[in-house]
Every structure is written in structure tokens, then in C-alpha cells.
Amino acid sequence: MSKTQSVFSYDLAGIVVGETSISDVQGDKGLLSYRGIDINDLIGVPFLHVAWMVIFGEWPDEQEKSNLKSFMCRHARLSHAEQDLLGQISRDLHPMLMLQGLIPLLQMPEEDTLGKGLDAEQGLFIAAKLSGLIAAHNRLGQNKVILHPIAGKLRHENFLTMFHGKAPSPEQVRMLDAAQILQMEHSFNAGTFAGRVCASTLAPIQSSISASIGTLFGKLHGGADQAALEMAVEVGSPENAAAYVKDCLANKVKIMGMGHREYRTVDPRARVLKPMAVELCQDAQSKNLLATLVAVEEACQQEFSAKGKEIWANVEFYKGAVFHSLGIPPQYFTSMFAMARVYGYIAHFLEFRQESRLIRPRASYVGKSPAARDQSAA
């Protein structure tokens, strides 16, 4: 950057671009809260109740709980038209690309049945459809029949049944609830900010959520969960971890899932997920993968400590081990992330629309001047 150029930030690090009352990330302290409630106090609360609180800033009353549960179950069921759309997509297409492409094609509801406004209605409709689309995409990829949700079942009980074709254990449902609550919302992360930029143009909520999901797919964002587990498979065993880490650092290769842009101490979500992974990973393969991840984290900490620095695993690092133990294939990890983070996207869309302004930053031009271009042409 020349001395005559204005100061700018390529990555907007430290730049305040708005206000929010949805979540608070205190990176220096390793704290995360939704609507003023520490995430540790939300583990064990029914998933959909937390989603409602994140979106609307208040807990649902009894009637709202009942209406929400029925609404989400009803719309998780794919219509014949939606199944036909999904059937036109390659079975090998990554689930995140499938979601990004199909969300704008869904027929949005045109009536507010939940009493929270049409934007909220449509957002929750999309959230419900994500679980049906992900499960159906997995089933079709195995040449199996698409399954539908059963009324009265819990949100993630239905999802795991539709995904695997068999009912999960209560413990598996509890673990998935916890993991999804932990990744429901995280302030102005890249995916959320992309959605806000889209919303600032007055594009509809399905466009905003599609933009957010496309951004979440990247390995430097949500895609790190798949990359971290694939790394553990590549490393092979805990004994290989130290050599792997040394090689990565020597060649300036990023170790996915280690460190976080916001947290300067332990990611509070990883602090919860790590013991969950230990509890869930009981078969030989899962135990080896988890032990390898632990060994990679310890090797990273030793290497950074020698340089007087600290580094910790983030939420993506151990989340893959939890999902793997639930029988979720790695290529579906990030779509599971989207299935949870969509509630944060809805909350931010609604919050931003209360005082919407077109987001249009300026760029510092460093190309040729018209005069210079004319001279070169002559």
C-alpha cells in the first residue's frame, strides 16, 4: 500500500460495522452468550425453544411451543415438487451446494401462521426444510427411499431417523441438541455478514440465507469441521501427530480447526464439545480419530508454546468427532452446521430489517489512470 493511499482493512478485522443484541462474543475471555444468556446455561434446554429465543429475544409461551413444534415437523416433510427438485440434482453434489441452490427454489409460504410476521414465517419454513433436504439427499445418495418426520417427535429425533432410517437413542438426540445449540449463532461471522449484505439490498430472506450458506461452505469458515476430521484420517494415529504438525508448520500449511479469529483463549463451544466427543466415541475407529485429534491439538500447543504463543482447538475441531460418532458422513458435517446456524441467520435478517441500509463500502483504486492508459495506447 503506497503512502498516498487511504488506510483500509482487507478483512475488516476490528472494524465495527453495526450493532446487534442477538449474541455477544467476548473473545479475550472465551465467553459466548445468546440474548444475554451464557451458552453453557442453554445446554439441556429444548433445541427449538432456544431457536425461538435467539430469533425473537424471548422464550416461547406454551401455545407458541406447541405451534412451533407442529410447524417445524410439518414443513420438514418434503412435498412432491421438492422431492422432484432434489431428484434432478447429482447424488454426488456436495450437500452445501445442494442447499445453496435449492433454498431460492422453495415455494415460500404467503401467510403468517405463527403471528411473528411473514419474514419470520418464511425463515422458519426454510429452517424446517433444511433438515428434510439434508436427510433426503443422503437417502437418495444411497438409493434408499426418502423418509418423512413423525408428528410428536423431537426435532433432532426426527432428523436422525429420516437420515439413517432408524430411531436414535435418547443420548444421541441429547448430544445432537447440544452440538447444534452451540453453533446456532455467533455474531457477525462471515456467513452472517454475507447474509446482512444481501438483506441490505432488500433481497428476500431466501436469498439472504442462500448467500450465508454459500459463505459458510468455505474451509476457513464452516467447512473446517469436515477438513479437521479428514485431517485426522490422514494423520492416521496419535503417534503420527507430532510429525504431522511440525511438517505443516514448516510448510506454512494451515491446520484446520486450530485457533479462532475471535477467541484468544479456549473457544467456549469446544470446551463443551470435547468431553461430549470423549463420551460418544466408543468404537475403535471413533476412539482412534478422537485420540488423533487430541494429539494434534497437544502437538500444536507444544509448538506454539515454544514460541511463547498459545493456540486452542475451535468448535470445528471436535465437532466432527461428535458428528462421526452419530453416524454422519464427513461431507454432511457443514450442512449440519447450516441446519443450526440458520436460526442465527433468521435472527440477523429480522434485526437488520428493522433499520435496513444498503451496505456499500468504498474501494481504493490502484489501477492505471485514464491519462496513463491513453499514453500506453498511443
TISE-647071 format. One record per residue (C-alpha): residue in one letter; y, z, x. Coordinates in steps of 0.02 Angstrom, whole numbers, plus 50000, padded with zeros to 5 digits. Layout:
# TISE-647071
AYZX;...
END
This chain:
# TISE-647071
M500005000050000;S501684994950075;K503155006950088;T504114996849959;Q502784998849827;S502835012549697;V501595026949706;F500095024449594;S498325030649568;Y496865018549558;D495755031549474;L497085041849381;A496435057349471;G497515072049423;I498595061549307;V498875069549136;V498815055649005;G498755065648845;E498355081748755;T496775087348667;S496155102748576;I494335096948573;S493625102948739;D494255111648895;V493535107849067;Q494005121149194;G493285113049349;D493835126149475;K492985139849376;G491465129949320;L491845132749136;L491715121248985;S492165125448806;Y492195116248640;R493635120948524;G493855137048623;I492005141948620;D491055143048785;I489595130848785;N488405144948831;D488795152848663;L488355136748572;I486565135348636;G485435140048492;V486695135348357;P486045121348243;F486495104748325;L487355096748176;H488405112348146;V489065111048324;A489395092448299;W490405096148142;M491395109648232;V491775098048378;I492365084148263;F493355094248137;G493805110248230;E492985121848105;W491225127148056;P490485118547903;D490285128747745;E488605129347655;Q488955114047549;E489555104147699;K487995109147797;S486885102647658;N487895086647635;L487935083147822;K486055085547845;S485675073947699;F486955061147758;M486285060347936;C484475059047879;R484865045647751;H485835034647871;A484645036848017;R483475026047914;L483725007747963;S483984995447822;H483004979147818;A484554970047879;E484744982148026;Q482904980248069;D483124961348066;L484604962748186;L483604973548303;G482144961548292;Q483224947448362;I483534957048524;S482424955848677;R481214970348691;D481714971548875;L483574973348842;H484204990048906;P484465002148760;M486295004848808;L486664986248796;M485734985948630;L486834999948562;Q488444992548627;G488044975848548;L487374981648380;I488644995048335;P490014982448290;L488754972848183;L488314987548070;Q488924986647890;M490125001447881;P490225012347726;E491785009447623;E491785025947527;D492185043447589;T490725054047526;L490955068747645;G492765071947599;K493395070447778;G494165053147774;L493425035747794;D493585035547984;A492555051447996;E491305044647870;Q491075028747971;G490975038248135;L489595049548072;F488725034447997;I488675026648171;A488065043148245;A486635043348120;K486185025248157;L486075028248345;S484515038948327;G483675026048215;L484135011648330;I483535020348488;A481885025748411;A481575008748332;H481984999348493;N480695009948584;R479385007148449;L479654988348445;G479534987848635;Q477774994948617;N477334983148474;K477254997948355;V477894999748178;I479645006948151;L479615024548079;H480905032547965;P481625050047953;I480925062747831;A482105072247718;G482225090747757;K481755089247940;L482925094448080;R483955080848164;H483005080348328;E481335084048248;N481545067948152;F482125058448305;L480665063548416;T479445059648276;M480215042348250;F480235039348438;H478475045048481;G477555043248316;K477045061448314;A477905077748270;P478635087648416;S478345106148445;P479725118448393;E480005121748579;Q480315103348614;V481565102448471;R482445117948535;M482585110648710;L483245093948649;D484515102748538;A485145112548688;A485225097448804;Q486165087048676;I487405100948636;L487785102448823;Q488285084048835;M489145082048668;E490935082548733;H491865082848900;S493735079748877;F494485063548947;N492935057049037;A492855038349072;G491915033848912;T493045044248801;F494615037348882;A493985019548860;G493745023348676;R495515030348663;V496215014648745;C495275004148618;A495845015248474;S497655013748533;T497624995348483;L497175000648304;A495434993248326;P494155000848205;I493065015548253;Q491515004848282;S492464995048416;S493065011148497;I491315018748502;S490585002448567;A491875002448709;S491445020548750;I489585017148755;G489825002048867;T490795013048988;L489505027048980;F488165014949041;G488835014549219;K487905023649358;L489485033049405;H489565039949228;G488125042549106;G486915031049195;A486725043849334;D485355052749234;Q484175037849244;A484665034649425;A484335052849476;L482565053049408;E482185035949481;M482795042949647;A481565057449631;V480165044949601;E480715035149754;V480785050749864;G479025054849806;S478845073049854;P479865088249906;E479325085950087;N480255069350096;A481885075950025;A482755081350187;A482445064650274;Y483005055150118;V484635064850107;K485005062550293;D484705043950278;C485825042450125;L487255051850207;A487085042150369;N487205025650274;K488525031850151;V487355029650001;K487855040049850;I486535052449791;M486595050949603;G486835067149508;M487525076849655;G489315082849640;H490535080449497;R492285073449486;E492915088449388;Y491895103449447;R492225111549615;T490815123849584;V489195123449484;D489255111849333;P489025124449190;R487905112249099;A486755110349250;R486645129349259;V485835129049086;L484795113249110;K483965118049273;P482985132949204;M482585122649049;A481815109449161;V480795122749251;E480165129149084;L479725111949016;C478995103449169;Q477215109849166;D476105094749201;A475785089549381;Q476905074149380;S478365083249300;K478195098049417;N478225086549569;L479755077149505;L480675093449472;A480185100749640;T480815084749723;L482485086049633;V482665104249685;A482255099549865;V483545085449863;E484885097249797;E484455110349930;A484475097150068;C486175090950008;Q486865108550007;Q486235111550185;E487015095550249;F488695098850165;S488685117150216;A488535111850398;K490185102750372;G490995117650288;K490875109950114;E489955113949953;I489065102449833;W488075105749675;A486995095749555;N487875090049397;V487215088849219;E486415071749250;F485335078049394;Y484155089549298;K484385081749126;G483215067549173;A481845080149212;V482075088049040;F482015071148952;H480505065849056;S479565081449002;L479965076848821;G479115060048847;I480725049748852;P480595034748970;P481985033949102;Q482795018249029;Y483165028348871;F483995043148958;T485775036448946;S485565031148765;M485055049048729;F486685054148812;A487615042148697;M486705049548547;A487525066248588;R489205060848660;V489575050148507;Y490165065748416;G491465068448552;Y491985050248535;I492235052648348;A493255068548376;H494395059848500;F494615044648388;L495175055748244;E496285066348356;F497115051248437;R497425042548271;Q498495057248215;E499835051448338;S499255034548397;R500195024848530;L499705008948619;I499075013348792;R499865000348906;P500095005549089;R501044995049215;A500374987149373;S501244984949540;Y501214966249577;V500744962249758;G500414943549745;K501484928949803;S503254927349740;P503744911349647;A504784905949798;A503344908349919;R502194898549805;D503444884049794;Q503574883249984;S501684882650006;A501584868749878;A502904858749971;
END
